[in-house]
Amino acid sequence: MRESDVERHLVRLVEKAGGKAYKFVSPGRAGVADRLVVLPGGRVWFVELKVKGGRLSALQQVFAADMAALGQNYTVLWSKEDAAAFVSIHCG
């Protein structure tokens, strides 16, 4: 399975639950999360997508730490099952 498969699955599930999953690109800022997930009720998550056996790059680790320091919602999803659990917990 590829990261893009997990990403497509997440987008479908989020949209089915009434949210949006924007592709997040920040020129000049490597390491930002793959998706900016906006959920009903004003909840926003920065979501990094990986596959099992993958790893966060050093810059992705810095981004995760920055989000934690700022009190932002950040998560890494490693599979389609993780994506389904994320949507179930946060949209269910």
Residue pairs with C-beta under 8 A, 6 or more apart in sequence:
1 51
1 79
1 80
2 51
3 34
3 49
3 50
3 51
3 54
5 80
6 49
6 50
6 51
6 77
6 78
6 79
6 80
6 82
6 83
7 34
7 35
7 49
9 80
9 83
9 84
10 21
10 35
10 37
10 47
10 49
10 77
10 83
10 86
10 87
11 21
11 35
13 83
13 84
13 87
14 20
14 21
14 37
14 39
14 87
14 91
15 21
17 39
17 40
17 87
17 91
17 92
18 39
18 40
18 91
19 37
19 38
19 39
19 40
19 91
20 37
20 38
21 35
21 36
21 37
21 38
21 47
22 35
22 36
22 37
22 38
23 34
23 35
24 32
24 33
24 34
24 35
24 36
24 46
25 32
26 32
30 59
31 57
31 58
31 59
31 60
31 61
31 62
31 63
32 46
32 63
33 46
33 47
33 48
33 60
33 63
33 67
33 74
34 47
34 48
34 49
35 46
35 47
35 49
36 44
36 45
36 46
36 47
37 44
37 45
37 46
37 47
38 44
39 45
39 90
39 91
40 91
43 73
43 90
44 72
44 73
45 73
45 74
45 75
45 86
45 90
46 63
46 67
46 72
46 73
46 74
46 75
47 74
47 75
47 76
47 77
47 86
48 56
48 60
48 64
48 74
48 75
48 76
48 77
49 76
49 77
50 56
50 76
50 77
50 78
51 78
51 79
52 78
52 79
54 78
56 64
56 76
63 74
64 74
64 76
67 73
67 74
68 74
75 86
77 83
77 86
